[in-house]
């Protein structure tokens, strides 16, 4: 039974790659799409220059994946830029400044944010936030990278918060006492001693948060507008990799080119989040061992 | 601790601004959570009624209730729980009671559990489709139904098993934490009285870890009720005229119901009250489950602290 977790990870990897592999050698799939077409700009009929386009359902299906990568990065960037500072500051407050009675209420309350299903956050972004943002910033498209990114930040705040708070609290008391004894003020101790000592833990929390931001599906599916546009504007609609899989898989022909490409995107996502999470965990393990010795 | 420095004005200003900045960030996060809850309750409250909970949707989803979605969600999490709890608890028992902390196998399991916890939910959906629906399903049909297409399509059982794999890390982590918190003395007392290791684990250790297992199960159920991406291609349906009655049936689901009402409705304003009420039910469910988990865990920690 203990083997089942390992088996699950291996099975996931094998069965997703299995469906994606025909992309490498199947002639039938190559008539629709090749890896080169996906990654490089193509001169499609009717265009003046070579472009990256994701347009899988058209007379000539186009599978340029750069628009999706850029879209994913934009949404992840917005969510991290908002979520990480908020989560780390809140963790600092709860671990350093809050009185025990306040902490006992505030900590579970923030972690309750993790109990909000992502489809509910997506719903809230779509129905409530999108209109507010549009009125407020006079935006052209109601659903865009900004709305999706802000909603997504709510999903990664509990992840980053929990791990950072743990890291702050794991800083040995002796560090704080030594700093205070040397005449440091509270803010000096926090900024120059506690923050550096906890930084590997924060980095790990940020890594796990990034994994969540890149892989989150329902929020971006509902709030990003899902138009595969490649530019750097944060207020245009975007289409991310997970949202593409979720919205297109239901309509594809099993085993066809489009189907294979979607599994390829899944495999890509699995590898990206795998690497990100693994490095995060590595840092957490090392920190625990180090602090175990230091304390 | 920093009392002597409070008299120095520069430090006082820096201390205070740090305190205010961190406090504001905390307040902002809580305000967001509060806004979501209040908005959902305020707009969903009027539609909530016994009838809403026990009727089927009617008039193209603009009237009626969410009974089939509730039944589908319950069926999904029940089958998921039956599948995930034994496997998760067994893995946790192995990790905490049998394995040596630094063996390669133990480390491989830990890496796998952490990795599993980080796999995006839509990837679980792809996996469920590629593995259960298209690989296991046809094999089952071939051996049990002579090739008739019964299980080689999206079904309740495949969605539940996909969800079970997704929630496995939750159960493992919560159970292992509980097992590790049990004092060594208890195990040693049992062994000293002549119990075998097996008896010690199943008659002494596991019953003590009951609240931890319960916490993990509750959190897993909460995930199962809210996650949509893993079941999208493995068994959930937008609307079904009848309730699921077999493992091979398709089913409706609260989370998916929210998604479809919010995005696929031809008349958004007409479905909005129902949508809000559905979100209120779903949020009420996941919140009470998570609160229950917090309470169970707090009680368990208090009891262990007392025992020491």
Interface residues (C-beta under 8 A of the other chain):
Chain A: X1 X2 X3 X4 X5 X6 X8 X9 X11 X12 X15 X16 X18 X19 X85 X86 X87 X89 X90 X92 X93 X94 X96 X97 X98 X106 X108 X109 X110 X112 X113 X114 X115 X116 X117 X118 X119 X120 X121 X122 X123 X124 X126 X127 X128 X154 X157 X161 X176 X180 X183 X185 X186 X187 X188 X189 X190 X191 X208 X211 X212 X214 X215 X216 X217 X218 X221 X222 X242 X245 X246 X249 X250 X254 X262 X263 X266 X269 X270 X273 X274 X276 X277 X278 X281
Chain B: X1 X2 X5 X8 X11 X14 X15 X18 X19 X21 X22 X23 X24 X25 X26 X28 X29 X30 X32 X33 X36 X39 X40 X86 X87 X90 X91 X94 X95 X98 X99 X108 X109 X111 X112 X113 X114 X115 X116 X117 X118 X119 X120 X121 X122 X123 X124 X125 X126 X127 X129 X130 X131 X134 X135 X165 X168 X169 X172 X222 X225 X226 X227 X228 X229 X232 X233 X255 X256 X258 X259 X262 X263 X272 X275 X279 X282 X283 X286 X287 X289 X290 X291 X294
